[in-house]
Amino acid sequence: MVTTESGLQYKDIKVGEGPSPPIGFQVAANYVAMVPSGQIFDSSLEKGLPYLFRVGSGQVIKGLDEGILNMKVGGTRRLYIPGQLAFPKGLVSAPGRPRVAPSSPVIFDVNLVYIPGLELDEE
């Protein structure tokens, strides 16, 4: 387990073989987001498409931004995100999903699928 200066903790489940995303680049990632009890409150897998966002630009919670920056394409990582890097105001989830309390820690399992424009699609 690695703990960063901000308090983010992460553990690599699988280290990727590809490049790491430069700040400002768009990334495609799959994620499963959980409250500390393990209940899922959001998942890109259920939507059937990776989530696209510009890394390091504040489009996602701070803990996800920080946690994906030194990942490599193809890697999977579990992020233990403290409340101050998650949802300071809380999050109302979809019906049937647990609510995220303000400044509550969350857990993200994230897989960095690809970085559009940085590598050729090898499929």
Stockholm file with secondary structure:
# STOCKHOLM 1.0

chainA/1-123         MVTTESGLQYKDIKVGEGPSPPIGFQVAANYVAMVPSGQIFDSSLEKGLPYLFRVGSGQVIKGLDEGILNMKVGGTRRLYIPGQLAFPKGLVSAPGRPRVAPSSPVIFDVNLVYIPGLELDEE
#=GR chainA/1-123 SS CEECTTSCEEEEEECCSSCCCCTTCEEEEEEEEECTTSCEEEESGGGTSCEEEETTTTSSCHHHHHHHHTCCTTCEEEEEECGGGSCTTCBCCSTTSCCBCTTCCEEEEEEEEECTTTSCCCC
#=GC SS_cons         CEECTTSCEEEEEECCSSCCCCTTCEEEEEEEEECTTSCEEEESGGGTSCEEEETTTTSSCHHHHHHHHTCCTTCEEEEEECGGGSCTTCBCCSTTSCCBCTTCCEEEEEEEEECTTTSCCCC
//
